[in-house]
Amino acid sequence: MGRKNPGKLGHLEWRIMEVVWANGPVTSRQVLENLNDKSQLAYTTIMTTMRNLEKKGALRHTSEQRTYVYTAVLKKPDAVRRVLK
């Protein structure tokens, strides 16, 4: 199943986590809308990356009316510490 130690985050993973940390529970559509202000990303790319972050243990989801809502498990200070190691 999911790994308990997500390790360092990739560039897109970090950008997605920044949106989650700043906004609290979010859908992949909300993340896409936030990130597409700065770049053009496909919805499927965001969904796949968020699922990968969940497998790494950085995110978790709940289902609300057939929509996944993601929350951060990995706290930002912990992610920053991993980058600095």
C-alpha positions in Angstrom: 0.0 0.0 0.0 1.1 3.6 0.6 4.6 4.4 1.9 4.8 6.1 5.2 7.8 8.2 4.4 7.1 10.3 1.3 10.7 11.5 1.0 11.5 14.5 -1.1 8.8 15.9 -3.3 9.2 16.5 -7.0 8.5 19.9 -8.5 4.9 19.3 -9.5 4.2 17.4 -6.3 5.6 20.4 -4.3 3.4 22.8 -6.2 0.3 20.7 -5.6 1.1 20.4 -1.9 1.5 24.2 -1.7 -2.1 24.5 -3.0 -3.3 21.9 -0.4 -1.4 23.5 2.4 -2.7 27.0 1.5 -6.4 26.0 0.9 -7.1 23.1 3.1 -9.3 20.3 1.7 -9.4 20.5 -2.1 -10.4 18.6 -5.1 -8.1 17.8 -8.0 -10.2 20.3 -10.1 -9.5 23.1 -7.6 -5.8 22.3 -7.7 -5.9 22.4 -11.5 -7.6 25.7 -11.6 -5.1 27.2 -9.1 -2.0 25.9 -11.0 -3.3 26.7 -14.4 -3.1 30.4 -13.6 0.6 29.9 -14.0 1.0 27.0 -16.4 -1.1 24.7 -18.6 -1.5 21.3 -17.0 -3.8 18.5 -17.9 -6.5 17.4 -15.4 -5.3 13.8 -15.7 -1.7 14.9 -14.8 -3.0 16.5 -11.6 -5.2 13.5 -10.7 -2.3 11.1 -11.2 0.1 13.2 -9.3 -2.3 13.6 -6.4 -2.9 9.8 -6.3 0.9 9.3 -6.3 1.1 11.8 -3.4 -1.5 9.7 -1.6 0.5 6.5 -2.2 3.5 8.3 -0.7 1.5 9.2 2.4 1.5 12.9 1.8 -2.2 13.2 1.0 -5.4 11.4 1.9 -8.8 11.6 0.4 -12.4 11.3 1.4 -15.3 10.9 -1.0 -18.0 13.5 -1.1 -20.8 12.9 -3.7 -18.5 10.9 -6.0 -15.7 13.5 -5.7 -12.4 12.9 -4.0 -11.5 15.7 -1.5 -7.8 15.7 -0.6 -6.2 16.8 2.7 -2.5 17.0 3.6 -1.1 14.3 5.8 2.5 15.6 5.3 2.9 19.0 7.1 4.8 21.7 5.3 7.6 22.0 8.0 8.2 18.2 7.7 8.5 18.5 3.9 10.9 21.5 4.2 13.1 19.5 6.7 13.3 16.7 4.1 14.5 19.1 1.4 17.1 20.5 3.7 18.6 17.1 4.7 
